C-alpha cells in the first residue's frame, strides 16, 4: 500500500500549514526532508531540504511510529509556514520520494477504519463533524465520533451472542437430561432487547440535523409567502411582485436560527389555472413539498391548508385582508409585528423535534439496520424451533456487525469516505 500525503489544514495562504504523511515510507520522508528522525511524539524544529539540498522551509516536524497512531500506520506531520509556494515545494519534494502519492478524499480516515483505529459508526460521526455548521450538529456528531453509539452496539451484540449460546446449549444437549428446552429467562431477555431497539428507533433521526428542519411556506398567489420567506431569511432571496404567479418554482434556503438548522422552502401559489404549463409544474411541485415538510406555514384561507399546518395571518397592516379566527400568529413583515414570535416558536418547535443536544442521532443506514435487528428478534416470538430461533439471532448479530463495519461493502465505504476532505 503506498504512502499517502496531503495538506491537512485550511486552504492557503495561512499562518500555519500542516502536511500529513501516512504509510510505510513516512520515516523515509522525514529522513529525506529533515535529515533525521526526531524523538517520537515530540515536536522538533528542522530545516527542510529537497533532494538537491535547497532549503524549502524551517518547520516543526513530528514523528508518530505505528501502530498506535491516528491511521494505525507510521505517521509524520510537517508544520510549515502557510504560503502556497512553501506548501507546493514541500509536496513536490515528498512526491519525488518512492512509494509516495497524494491522498484521496477521506483516505486517512479510511486507513484508520481499515486498521481498526475506529469503527464505521465512529467514521460516520467524524464525517458529520466535518460538515457540522450548528452547535446541535456538532454535539451530535461528537457523540457518534466519540464511540458512544459503538459501545451501545457492542452491548447489543454481546446480548445476542449470550442468547445464541443458550440456543446452542439447547441444541447440543437436547437428548440429555442437563438441558431441556430454552431457559426461562430467554424469552424475557429477547423481549427486553427488542424493546431497547424500539426505543432507539423512536429517536429523532439525523436527517433533520443534517438537512435542517424543513419549513414550507404555502398558500395561494399573493398571500405573502415570498415576502415572509425573505423576512425570515433576512435576505431578498425570492422575487416579490404584486403579479399573481411570480413564484413559479420551489426556492430553498438553509439558515440557522437560534443554533437550530432550518431549510425554508418558498413555493408557487396554489390555485386552479388554465393552460399555463410552466405554472402548473410549479404548483405540482409546491403540493409535493407540503407533503414532505416537517412543518407547513399556511398563508391561505383558514382551514384549507394541510393537516398540522400553522395558520399564519400575514399582512395585518392591510385592512382589506380577511382575518382568521384562530391563527397561530398574526404578523406584518412591513412593521415587523409578530415576526419575533414566529421565529421563537419555530426555534422551539424544531428543537423539540430534533435530537437533544449531545444525543446520538441515527442516519438512515443505521436506522434501517437497527430495524432489521429488531424485526429478527420479534420473529422469535412466533416460533418454538431452536434452529429458527438461532437463525433469527444470527440475522440480528449480522445487522449489528454491519452497523459498526465488521461487514461492509466497498461501494458503501467509497460513498462514506468520499464525503471527507482531502487530508482527513
C-alpha positions as CSV (number, residue, x, y, z in Angstrom):
1,X,0.0,0.0,0.0
2,X,1.5,3.4,-1.0
3,X,2.4,6.1,1.5
4,X,-0.1,9.0,1.2
5,X,0.4,12.7,1.9
6,X,-1.9,15.7,1.9
7,X,-2.4,19.2,3.2
8,X,-4.5,18.6,6.4
9,X,-5.0,22.2,7.4
10,X,-7.1,25.0,5.8
11,X,-6.7,26.4,2.4
12,X,-3.6,28.6,2.0
13,X,-2.4,31.2,2.5
14,X,-2.5,30.8,6.3
15,X,-0.3,31.3,9.3
16,X,0.5,27.6,9.6
17,X,0.1,24.7,7.1
18,X,0.1,21.1,8.2
19,X,1.1,18.4,5.8
20,X,0.4,14.8,7.0
21,X,2.1,11.7,5.7
22,X,0.9,8.2,6.5
23,X,2.4,4.8,5.5
24,X,5.5,2.7,5.5
25,X,7.6,5.4,3.8
26,X,6.7,8.1,6.4
27,X,10.0,7.6,8.1
28,X,11.9,7.9,4.8
29,X,10.1,11.2,4.1
30,X,11.2,12.7,7.4
31,X,14.8,11.5,6.9
32,X,14.9,12.8,3.4
33,X,13.5,16.2,4.0
34,X,14.6,16.8,7.7
35,X,17.9,14.8,7.8
36,X,17.0,12.6,10.7
37,X,14.1,11.4,12.8
38,X,13.0,13.4,15.8
39,X,12.1,11.7,19.0
40,X,8.7,10.0,18.7
41,X,5.8,12.3,19.5
42,X,8.0,15.3,20.3
43,X,7.9,18.4,18.2
44,X,11.3,19.3,16.7
45,X,12.3,22.4,14.7
46,X,14.0,21.3,11.5
47,X,15.3,22.8,8.2
48,X,13.6,21.0,5.3
49,X,15.6,20.5,2.1
50,X,14.8,18.9,-1.2
51,X,16.9,16.2,-2.8
52,X,19.3,18.8,-4.3
53,X,19.8,20.4,-0.8
54,X,17.9,23.5,-1.4
55,X,16.1,24.9,1.7
56,X,12.4,24.6,1.4
57,X,11.3,25.9,4.9
58,X,12.0,25.9,8.6
59,X,9.3,23.7,10.0
60,X,8.1,21.8,13.1
61,X,8.3,18.1,12.4
62,X,6.6,15.3,14.4
63,X,7.1,11.6,14.1
64,X,4.5,9.0,15.2
65,X,5.6,5.4,14.8
66,X,2.7,3.0,14.2
67,X,0.6,1.2,15.0
68,X,-0.6,3.5,17.8
69,X,-1.4,6.4,15.6
70,X,-4.5,8.0,14.1
71,X,-4.3,5.8,11.0
72,X,-2.6,2.7,12.5
73,X,0.4,3.3,10.3
74,X,3.7,5.2,10.6
75,X,2.7,8.9,10.6
76,X,4.6,12.2,10.0
77,X,3.5,15.8,10.2
78,X,5.2,18.9,8.9
79,X,4.0,22.2,10.4
80,X,5.1,24.8,7.8
81,X,4.7,28.4,7.0
82,X,1.3,28.6,5.2
83,X,2.2,30.2,1.9
84,X,1.2,28.5,-1.3
85,X,4.7,28.3,-2.7
86,X,6.0,26.7,0.5
87,X,3.3,24.1,0.6
88,X,3.8,23.3,-3.1
89,X,7.6,22.9,-2.8
90,X,7.3,20.5,0.2
91,X,4.6,18.5,-1.6
92,X,6.8,18.3,-4.7
93,X,9.7,17.0,-2.6
94,X,7.6,14.4,-1.0
95,X,6.2,13.2,-4.3
96,X,9.8,12.6,-5.5
97,X,10.3,10.0,-2.7
98,X,9.5,6.5,-3.9
99,X,6.1,5.0,-3.0
100,X,4.6,8.4,-2.0
101,X,1.3,9.5,-3.6
102,X,-1.3,12.2,-2.9
103,X,-4.1,11.1,-0.7
104,X,-7.6,10.8,-2.0
105,X,-10.6,12.4,-0.1
106,X,-11.1,10.6,3.2
107,X,-8.1,8.3,2.7
108,X,-6.5,8.9,6.1
109,X,-9.8,8.1,7.9
110,X,-10.4,5.1,5.6
111,X,-7.0,3.7,6.6
112,X,-7.8,4.3,10.3
113,X,-11.0,2.3,9.8
114,X,-9.2,-0.5,7.8
115,X,-6.5,-0.7,10.6
116,X,-9.0,-0.9,13.4
117,X,-8.4,2.5,14.8
118,X,-12.1,3.4,14.5
119,X,-15.2,1.6,13.5
120,X,-17.7,2.6,10.9
121,X,-20.1,4.4,13.2
122,X,-17.2,6.5,14.5
123,X,-16.1,7.3,11.0
124,X,-19.7,8.4,10.1
125,X,-19.7,10.6,13.1
126,X,-16.4,12.1,12.1
127,X,-17.8,12.8,8.6
128,X,-20.8,14.6,10.2
129,X,-18.5,16.5,12.4
130,X,-16.5,17.9,9.4
131,X,-19.8,19.1,7.9
132,X,-21.3,20.5,11.2
133,X,-22.4,24.1,10.9
134,X,-24.5,24.4,14.1
135,X,-23.9,23.6,17.7
136,X,-26.6,20.9,17.6
137,X,-24.9,19.2,14.7
138,X,-21.5,19.4,16.3
139,X,-22.6,17.9,19.6
140,X,-24.5,15.0,18.0
141,X,-21.5,14.3,15.7
142,X,-19.1,14.3,18.6
143,X,-21.3,11.8,20.4
144,X,-21.1,9.5,17.4
145,X,-17.5,10.0,16.7
146,X,-16.6,9.5,20.3
147,X,-17.7,5.9,20.3
148,X,-20.8,6.1,22.5
149,X,-23.0,4.6,19.8
150,X,-20.4,1.9,19.0
151,X,-20.3,0.9,22.7
152,X,-24.1,0.6,22.6
153,X,-24.0,-1.6,19.5
154,X,-21.3,-3.8,21.1
155,X,-23.6,-4.3,24.1
156,X,-26.5,-5.3,21.8
157,X,-24.2,-7.7,20.0
158,X,-22.9,-9.3,23.3
159,X,-26.5,-9.8,24.4
160,X,-27.3,-11.6,21.1
161,X,-24.2,-13.8,21.5
162,X,-25.3,-14.8,25.0
163,X,-28.8,-15.6,23.7
164,X,-27.3,-17.6,20.9
165,X,-25.2,-19.6,23.4
166,X,-28.4,-20.5,25.2
167,X,-29.9,-21.8,21.9
168,X,-26.7,-23.7,21.1
169,X,-26.8,-25.3,24.5
170,X,-30.4,-26.3,23.9
171,X,-29.5,-27.9,20.6
172,X,-26.3,-29.6,21.9
173,X,-28.0,-31.2,25.0
174,X,-31.5,-31.7,23.6
175,X,-31.1,-35.5,24.0
176,X,-29.7,-35.3,27.5
177,X,-31.1,-34.5,30.9
178,X,-28.9,-31.5,31.5
179,X,-30.8,-29.0,29.4
180,X,-34.5,-29.2,28.5
181,X,-35.5,-26.5,26.0
182,X,-34.6,-22.9,26.4
183,X,-34.0,-21.5,29.9
184,X,-36.8,-19.4,31.4
185,X,-35.0,-16.0,31.2
186,X,-34.5,-16.4,27.4
187,X,-37.9,-15.1,26.3
188,X,-37.8,-12.1,28.6
189,X,-34.2,-11.2,27.5
190,X,-35.2,-11.3,23.8
191,X,-38.2,-9.1,24.6
192,X,-36.1,-6.6,26.6
193,X,-33.6,-6.3,23.8
194,X,-36.3,-5.8,21.2
195,X,-37.8,-3.1,23.4
196,X,-34.5,-1.3,23.7
197,X,-34.1,-1.3,19.9
198,X,-37.7,0.1,19.6
199,X,-36.7,2.9,21.9
200,X,-33.8,3.8,19.7
201,X,-35.9,3.7,16.5
202,X,-38.3,6.2,18.1
203,X,-35.4,8.8,18.4
204,X,-35.3,11.7,16.0
205,X,-33.2,10.9,13.0
206,X,-30.0,12.7,11.9
207,X,-31.7,13.8,8.7
208,X,-33.2,16.8,10.4
209,X,-29.9,17.8,11.9
210,X,-28.0,17.4,8.6
211,X,-30.6,18.9,6.2
212,X,-32.3,21.2,8.7
213,X,-35.9,21.3,10.0
214,X,-37.9,21.7,6.8
215,X,-40.4,24.5,6.8
216,X,-42.6,25.0,3.7
217,X,-44.5,28.3,3.1
218,X,-47.7,27.5,1.2
219,X,-50.9,29.2,0.1
220,X,-52.5,30.9,-2.9
221,X,-50.8,33.5,-5.1
222,X,-50.2,36.9,-3.5
223,X,-50.6,35.6,0.0
224,X,-47.3,37.0,1.1
225,X,-45.3,33.8,1.1
226,X,-42.2,35.2,-0.7
227,X,-42.2,38.4,1.4
228,X,-42.3,36.3,4.6
229,X,-39.7,33.9,3.2
230,X,-37.3,36.9,2.6
231,X,-38.1,38.3,6.0
232,X,-37.3,35.1,7.9
233,X,-34.0,34.7,6.0
234,X,-33.3,38.5,6.2
235,X,-32.4,38.3,2.6
236,X,-34.0,39.1,-0.8
237,X,-33.8,35.5,-2.0
238,X,-37.3,35.4,-3.6
239,X,-38.7,37.8,-6.2
240,X,-41.6,39.8,-4.7
241,X,-44.2,41.4,-7.0
242,X,-47.9,42.1,-6.9
243,X,-48.4,40.0,-10.0
244,X,-50.1,36.6,-9.3
245,X,-47.8,33.6,-10.0
246,X,-44.5,35.4,-9.6
247,X,-43.0,32.4,-7.8
248,X,-43.2,29.6,-10.3
249,X,-40.8,27.0,-8.8
250,X,-39.6,25.8,-5.5
251,X,-37.0,28.0,-3.8
252,X,-35.0,26.6,-0.9
253,X,-32.6,28.3,1.6
254,X,-30.8,26.9,4.6
255,X,-30.2,29.0,7.7
256,X,-29.5,28.6,11.4
257,X,-31.9,30.2,13.8
258,X,-31.0,30.1,17.5
259,X,-28.4,27.5,16.7
260,X,-31.0,25.2,15.1
261,X,-30.6,24.3,11.4
262,X,-33.6,25.1,9.1
263,X,-34.4,24.7,5.5
264,X,-37.1,27.1,4.4
265,X,-39.0,26.5,1.2
266,X,-40.9,29.1,-0.8
267,X,-43.4,27.6,-3.2
268,X,-45.6,28.6,-6.1
269,X,-49.1,29.8,-5.3
270,X,-51.7,27.1,-5.1
271,X,-54.6,27.7,-7.4
272,X,-56.6,26.3,-10.3
273,X,-55.2,27.6,-13.6
274,X,-55.8,27.1,-17.3
275,X,-53.2,26.4,-19.9
276,X,-50.1,27.8,-18.3
277,X,-48.0,24.6,-18.3
278,X,-45.0,26.1,-16.5
279,X,-47.0,27.4,-13.6
280,X,-48.8,24.1,-13.4
281,X,-45.5,22.3,-12.9
282,X,-44.7,24.8,-10.1
283,X,-48.0,24.2,-8.4
284,X,-47.5,20.4,-8.6
285,X,-44.0,20.8,-7.0
286,X,-45.5,23.0,-4.3
287,X,-48.0,20.3,-3.4
288,X,-45.2,17.7,-3.3
289,X,-43.2,20.0,-1.0
290,X,-46.0,20.3,1.6
291,X,-46.2,16.5,1.8
292,X,-42.5,16.2,2.6
293,X,-42.4,19.1,5.1
294,X,-41.6,18.9,8.8
295,X,-43.9,22.0,9.1
296,X,-46.1,24.0,6.8
297,X,-46.8,27.7,7.3
298,X,-50.2,28.1,5.7
299,X,-50.9,31.6,4.4
300,X,-54.2,30.7,2.6
301,X,-57.8,30.6,3.7
302,X,-58.3,29.3,7.2
303,X,-58.8,25.5,7.3
304,X,-57.7,24.9,3.7
305,X,-54.1,24.0,4.5
306,X,-52.5,20.6,5.1
307,X,-53.2,18.8,8.4
308,X,-50.9,20.1,11.2
309,X,-50.1,23.3,9.3
310,X,-49.7,26.6,11.3
311,X,-52.3,29.1,10.3
312,X,-50.4,32.4,9.5
313,X,-52.3,35.6,9.2
314,X,-50.0,37.8,7.2
315,X,-50.4,41.4,6.0
316,X,-52.2,42.5,9.1
317,X,-51.2,46.1,8.2
318,X,-53.5,45.9,5.2
319,X,-57.1,46.4,6.2
320,X,-58.6,44.7,3.2
321,X,-57.0,41.4,4.1
322,X,-59.5,38.8,5.6
323,X,-58.9,38.0,9.3
324,X,-58.5,34.4,10.5
325,X,-60.5,33.3,13.6
326,X,-57.7,31.4,15.3
327,X,-54.3,32.0,13.6
328,X,-51.1,30.6,15.1
329,X,-49.6,34.1,14.7
330,X,-50.7,37.4,13.2
331,X,-47.9,39.3,11.6
332,X,-46.8,42.1,9.4
333,X,-43.5,41.9,7.6
334,X,-43.6,45.6,6.8
335,X,-43.8,46.7,10.5
336,X,-42.1,43.5,12.0
337,X,-45.1,42.8,14.2
338,X,-45.3,39.1,15.1
339,X,-42.0,38.2,13.4
340,X,-40.1,37.7,16.7
341,X,-43.0,35.5,18.0
342,X,-42.9,33.4,14.8
343,X,-39.1,32.9,14.9
344,X,-39.2,32.0,18.6
345,X,-42.0,29.5,18.0
346,X,-40.2,28.0,15.0
347,X,-37.0,27.5,17.0
348,X,-38.8,25.9,20.0
349,X,-40.8,23.6,17.7
350,X,-37.8,22.5,15.7
351,X,-35.7,22.0,18.7
352,X,-38.3,19.7,20.3
353,X,-38.4,17.6,17.1
354,X,-34.7,17.2,16.8
355,X,-32.3,15.1,18.9
356,X,-31.5,16.6,22.3
357,X,-28.1,18.4,22.4
358,X,-25.3,15.8,22.6
359,X,-27.7,12.9,22.0
360,X,-26.9,10.3,19.3
361,X,-28.9,10.8,16.1
362,X,-29.2,7.9,13.7
363,X,-28.7,8.2,10.0
364,X,-30.9,6.3,7.5
365,X,-28.4,3.4,7.2
366,X,-28.1,3.0,11.0
367,X,-31.9,3.3,11.5
368,X,-32.5,0.6,8.8
369,X,-30.0,-1.8,10.4
370,X,-31.4,-1.4,13.9
371,X,-34.9,-2.0,12.5
372,X,-33.6,-5.2,10.8
373,X,-32.2,-6.4,14.1
374,X,-35.4,-5.6,15.9
375,X,-37.5,-7.4,13.4
376,X,-35.4,-10.5,13.6
377,X,-35.8,-10.5,17.4
378,X,-39.6,-10.0,17.1
379,X,-39.8,-13.1,14.8
380,X,-38.5,-15.3,17.6
381,X,-41.8,-14.9,19.4
382,X,-43.6,-16.7,16.6
383,X,-41.6,-20.0,16.7
384,X,-40.5,-22.7,19.2
385,X,-38.0,-24.2,16.8
386,X,-34.4,-23.7,18.2
387,X,-33.0,-23.8,14.7
388,X,-35.2,-21.0,13.5
389,X,-34.6,-19.0,16.7
390,X,-30.8,-19.4,16.2
391,X,-31.2,-18.1,12.6
392,X,-33.1,-15.0,13.7
393,X,-30.4,-14.3,16.3
394,X,-27.7,-14.7,13.6
395,X,-29.6,-12.1,11.4
396,X,-29.7,-9.7,14.3
397,X,-26.0,-10.2,15.0
398,X,-25.1,-9.5,11.3
399,X,-27.2,-6.3,11.4
400,X,-25.2,-5.1,14.4
401,X,-21.9,-6.2,12.7
402,X,-22.8,-4.0,9.7
403,X,-23.6,-1.1,12.0
404,X,-20.0,-0.8,13.1
405,X,-18.4,-2.1,9.9
406,X,-17.4,-5.6,10.7
407,X,-19.0,-6.4,7.3
408,X,-19.1,-3.6,4.8
409,X,-19.3,-3.3,1.0
410,X,-16.7,-1.3,-0.9
411,X,-19.4,0.8,-2.6
412,X,-20.7,1.9,0.8
413,X,-17.2,2.8,2.0
414,X,-16.4,4.7,-1.1
415,X,-19.6,6.8,-0.6
416,X,-18.8,7.5,3.0
417,X,-15.2,8.4,2.8
418,X,-15.8,10.3,-0.5
419,X,-17.6,12.9,1.7
420,X,-14.4,13.7,3.5
421,X,-12.0,16.4,2.5
422,X,-8.5,15.6,1.2
423,X,-6.1,15.4,4.2
424,X,-8.7,13.8,6.6
